[in-house]
Amino acid sequence: MRSPVYFLIFSTSFLVVPQVSSAETCRDGVDNVFTVNSFGNDNLPVTVRDVVIRVNDIYNKPSCHNNKVNIRMPGYFHIMGGQVIVPRDFDLINRRAIVRATISVGNKVICDKGAGGMFFIPNKLCRFRISTFVPPEICGVLQRKGTHTLEELWREVHFNSTQELPPSPSFLGISLLDILKGEYRIKLELTIDGERVLRLTMPSDNAPMQWGL
């Protein structure tokens, strides 16, 4: 399964395998972890709370740069826990359940509220139907009223909490992260039939997060 809460993931990862200093330490489950949470959701119905993700490289070793989490592609996300709180039933499989991304690296804008911010960034990387990358069985659970957990997904749909990240997208044969590696800020917004239902940040404090360093 490919996922950008999962989100997102998915459309923004432009990674290469870096060289790591032998002096660097990366404690598994400590330094290579980030959290995803809702933000500004006082008036929005759906809440994402403390989704913890552990990041490993393609060799399944902890992935850090300067002792901080560093996302690489290919690589792995290990989803360790969290909750999605849904106050009423929604339809995530609806063609109008749309994710819009706002993504920057340094002073460069990659996605701006669902639109590509650079000439080589297609809009489809910044604005997409949630059902195009979250499988129907997962949507079927998360769209129901209730407080949803990782344990529930394991029980109901045999969800695999280890998600493999694909290789970096490329442009004219060049890995995009060769151009765009650095410290990212990511915000995601979900609308359903025009209603804004969720906003979240990666990581939860909207601090810069390292990609491909």
C-alpha positions as CSV (number, residue, x, y, z in Angstrom):
1,M,0.0,0.0,0.0
2,R,1.2,3.5,-0.8
3,S,0.1,6.0,1.7
4,P,0.5,10.3,2.3
5,V,-1.3,10.2,5.6
6,Y,-0.2,8.1,4.3
7,F,-0.2,10.8,2.4
8,L,1.5,12.1,1.2
9,I,3.8,10.7,1.3
10,F,3.5,9.6,-1.7
11,S,3.5,12.6,-3.9
12,T,6.4,14.6,-2.3
13,S,9.2,12.2,-1.7
14,F,12.3,12.9,-4.0
15,L,15.1,10.9,-2.3
16,V,18.6,9.6,-2.9
17,V,20.8,7.5,-0.7
18,P,23.3,9.7,1.1
19,Q,26.6,9.0,2.7
20,V,26.5,9.1,6.5
21,S,29.3,10.1,8.7
22,S,30.6,7.3,11.0
23,A,30.4,9.8,13.9
24,E,26.6,10.1,13.5
25,T,24.3,8.2,15.7
26,C,20.7,7.3,14.9
27,R,18.8,5.6,17.7
28,D,16.1,3.5,16.2
29,G,12.7,4.5,17.5
30,V,14.1,7.7,19.0
31,D,16.0,9.8,16.4
32,N,14.3,8.4,13.3
33,V,10.7,9.2,14.3
34,F,8.3,11.9,13.5
35,T,4.6,12.6,14.4
36,V,1.6,13.7,12.3
37,N,-1.2,15.7,13.9
38,S,-4.1,17.8,12.8
39,F,-3.6,21.6,13.0
40,G,-6.1,24.5,13.1
41,N,-8.9,22.0,13.4
42,D,-11.1,23.8,15.9
43,N,-13.9,24.0,13.3
44,L,-13.1,20.9,11.2
45,P,-14.8,17.6,11.9
46,V,-11.9,15.0,11.5
47,T,-8.9,14.9,13.8
48,V,-5.6,13.0,13.3
49,R,-3.9,12.5,16.7
50,D,-0.3,11.4,17.4
51,V,0.3,9.2,14.3
52,V,3.9,8.2,15.0
53,I,6.1,7.1,12.0
54,R,9.5,5.5,12.3
55,V,11.7,6.0,9.2
56,N,14.2,3.5,7.8
57,D,16.4,3.4,4.7
58,I,16.1,0.8,1.9
59,Y,18.3,-1.6,4.0
60,N,15.8,-1.2,6.9
61,K,18.3,0.7,9.0
62,P,17.4,3.8,11.0
63,S,17.5,6.9,8.7
64,C,19.0,10.1,10.1
65,H,21.1,13.1,9.1
66,N,22.8,15.1,11.9
67,N,21.0,12.9,14.4
68,K,17.6,13.9,13.1
69,V,15.0,12.0,11.1
70,N,15.8,11.9,7.4
71,I,13.4,10.5,4.8
72,R,14.9,8.6,1.9
73,M,13.4,6.9,-1.1
74,P,13.4,4.1,-1.6
75,G,13.0,3.3,2.1
76,Y,10.3,2.4,4.7
77,F,7.8,4.0,6.9
78,H,6.8,2.0,10.0
79,I,3.6,3.3,11.4
80,M,3.7,2.8,15.2
81,G,0.4,4.2,16.4
82,G,-2.1,7.0,16.5
83,Q,-5.8,7.8,16.1
84,V,-8.1,9.2,13.5
85,I,-11.3,10.6,15.1
86,V,-14.3,10.8,12.8
87,P,-17.5,12.3,14.2
88,R,-19.8,11.2,11.4
89,D,-19.8,9.0,8.4
90,F,-18.0,10.3,5.3
91,D,-17.4,8.9,1.8
92,L,-13.6,8.7,1.1
93,I,-14.1,6.7,-2.1
94,N,-16.1,9.6,-3.5
95,R,-14.4,11.1,-6.5
96,R,-14.7,14.5,-4.8
97,A,-12.6,13.5,-1.7
98,I,-9.5,15.5,-2.6
99,V,-6.2,16.1,-0.9
100,R,-4.4,19.4,-1.5
101,A,-0.8,19.8,-0.5
102,T,1.3,22.8,0.4
103,I,5.0,21.9,0.3
104,S,8.2,24.0,0.5
105,V,11.9,23.2,0.8
106,G,13.8,26.2,2.0
107,N,12.5,29.2,0.1
108,K,11.3,27.1,-2.8
109,V,7.6,26.3,-3.1
110,I,6.9,22.9,-4.6
111,C,3.2,22.7,-4.1
112,D,0.9,25.7,-3.2
113,K,-2.6,24.6,-2.0
114,G,-2.8,21.8,-4.5
115,A,-1.1,23.4,-7.5
116,G,2.5,22.8,-8.7
117,G,4.8,25.6,-7.6
118,M,7.5,24.9,-10.2
119,F,7.2,24.3,-14.0
120,F,8.4,20.7,-13.7
121,I,6.0,19.8,-10.8
122,P,2.7,18.5,-12.2
123,N,-0.5,19.5,-10.4
124,K,-1.3,15.8,-9.9
125,L,1.5,15.5,-7.4
126,C,-0.1,18.3,-5.3
127,R,-3.8,17.6,-5.7
128,F,-5.2,14.1,-5.9
129,R,-8.1,11.9,-4.9
130,I,-7.4,10.2,-1.6
131,S,-8.8,6.9,-3.0
132,T,-6.1,6.8,-5.6
133,F,-3.5,5.8,-3.1
134,V,-5.4,4.6,0.0
135,P,-6.9,1.2,-0.8
136,P,-10.7,0.9,-0.7
137,E,-10.6,-1.4,2.4
138,I,-8.7,1.2,4.4
139,C,-11.0,4.0,3.2
140,G,-13.9,1.8,4.2
141,V,-12.7,1.8,7.8
142,L,-11.5,5.4,8.1
143,Q,-14.7,6.9,6.6
144,R,-16.9,5.5,9.4
145,K,-17.9,7.3,12.5
146,G,-15.6,6.4,15.4
147,T,-12.1,6.6,16.8
148,H,-9.9,4.5,14.5
149,T,-6.6,2.9,15.6
150,L,-3.8,0.9,14.1
151,E,-5.0,-2.2,16.0
152,E,-8.5,-1.8,14.4
153,L,-6.9,-1.8,10.9
154,W,-4.8,-4.9,11.8
155,R,-8.0,-6.6,13.0
156,E,-10.4,-5.6,10.2
157,V,-8.3,-5.5,7.0
158,H,-4.9,-7.0,8.0
159,F,-3.2,-3.7,7.5
160,N,0.6,-3.9,7.2
161,S,2.1,-1.0,9.3
162,T,5.4,-1.2,7.4
163,Q,5.0,0.8,4.2
164,E,7.6,0.7,1.4
165,L,8.5,4.0,-0.1
166,P,9.1,4.0,-3.9
167,P,12.1,5.5,-5.6
168,S,12.3,9.2,-6.1
169,P,10.3,10.6,-9.1
170,S,12.5,12.0,-11.8
171,F,12.4,14.7,-14.4
172,L,14.3,14.2,-17.7
173,G,16.1,11.3,-16.1
174,I,17.3,13.3,-13.1
175,S,16.1,12.5,-9.6
176,L,14.1,15.4,-8.3
177,L,15.7,15.2,-4.9
178,D,19.1,15.9,-6.6
179,I,17.5,19.3,-7.1
180,L,15.2,19.5,-4.2
181,K,16.7,17.7,-1.2
182,G,16.7,19.7,2.0
183,E,14.4,20.7,4.8
184,Y,10.7,20.4,4.0
185,R,7.6,21.8,5.4
186,I,4.4,19.9,4.5
187,K,0.7,20.8,5.1
188,L,-2.2,18.6,3.7
189,E,-5.9,19.5,3.5
190,L,-8.7,17.0,2.8
191,T,-12.0,18.2,1.3
192,I,-15.1,16.1,0.6
193,D,-17.7,17.4,-1.8
194,G,-16.2,20.9,-1.2
195,E,-16.3,20.6,2.6
196,R,-13.0,21.1,4.4
197,V,-12.8,18.2,6.8
198,L,-9.1,17.8,7.8
199,R,-5.8,19.7,7.9
200,L,-2.6,18.2,9.1
201,T,1.2,18.8,9.1
202,M,4.2,16.6,8.7
203,P,5.8,16.7,11.3
204,S,3.1,17.8,13.8
205,D,4.9,21.0,14.9
206,N,5.4,22.2,11.3
207,A,9.1,22.2,11.9
208,P,11.4,21.6,8.9
209,M,11.9,17.9,8.2
210,Q,14.9,16.5,6.3
211,W,14.4,14.7,3.0
212,G,17.2,13.1,1.1
213,L,20.2,14.5,3.1
